Amino acid sequence: MIRVRYFAGAADAAGRDELQLDAASTVGALKQHLAESHGAEFAGVLGRCSLMVNGSRLGDDAQIPDAATVDVLPPFAGG
């Protein structure tokens, strides 16, 4: 089981802050699953987000380990 946490605009577009999933083999497969599950608005936001797996940014081909925490982080601005 993996834990997906949504932040800021990603949480707004997904309509939730968190989701538990049984499995996702790769980061790319997870992105595709999330886009299909949450609809077009979320898919648009997801395209601008970074995904952090257990605190590390991984490429789309990277495997997601079981029991991982995946953070969906939109771009941040501030000062």
C-alpha positions in Angstrom: 0.0 0.0 0.0 1.3 3.5 -0.8 0.2 6.8 0.7 -0.4 9.7 -1.7 -0.5 13.2 -0.2 -1.7 16.2 -2.1 -0.7 19.7 -1.3 -2.1 23.2 -2.2 -3.6 23.4 -5.7 -3.1 19.6 -6.2 -5.3 19.0 -3.2 -7.9 21.4 -4.4 -8.0 19.8 -7.9 -8.1 16.3 -6.5 -10.8 17.2 -3.9 -8.8 15.5 -1.1 -5.6 15.7 0.9 -4.6 12.1 0.9 -5.3 8.7 -0.8 -4.2 5.2 -0.1 -3.5 2.9 -3.0 -2.8 -0.8 -3.2 0.0 -0.5 -5.7 1.6 1.5 -8.5 4.6 0.0 -10.2 6.3 3.1 -11.3 6.1 6.9 -10.9 4.8 7.2 -14.5 2.1 4.5 -13.9 1.0 6.4 -10.7 0.8 9.7 -12.6 -1.4 8.0 -15.2 -3.6 6.4 -12.6 -4.1 9.7 -10.7 -4.9 11.7 -13.8 -7.5 9.1 -14.9 -9.0 8.8 -11.4 -9.3 12.6 -10.7 -10.2 13.9 -14.1 -9.1 16.6 -16.5 -8.7 19.5 -14.1 -6.4 17.4 -11.9 -4.5 16.1 -14.9 -3.7 19.7 -15.9 -2.4 20.5 -12.4 -0.5 17.2 -12.2 1.5 18.2 -15.3 3.0 21.1 -13.4 3.6 19.1 -10.1 6.6 17.4 -8.7 6.2 13.9 -7.2 8.4 13.1 -4.3 8.7 9.4 -3.3 9.8 9.1 0.3 11.3 12.6 0.1 13.2 12.1 -3.2 12.3 13.2 -6.7 12.4 10.2 -9.0 12.0 9.8 -12.8 8.8 8.3 -14.4 10.6 4.9 -14.8 11.5 4.6 -11.1 9.8 1.9 -9.1 7.7 2.9 -6.1 8.4 0.7 -3.1 5.6 -0.8 -1.1 4.6 1.4 1.9 6.0 4.5 0.2 4.7 8.0 0.8 4.3 10.0 -2.4 3.8 13.8 -2.2 2.2 15.6 -5.1 3.7 19.1 -4.9 2.6 22.0 -7.2 5.1 24.8 -7.9 5.5 27.1 -5.0 6.2 30.8 -5.0 7.0 33.0 -2.1 9.5 35.3 -0.6 
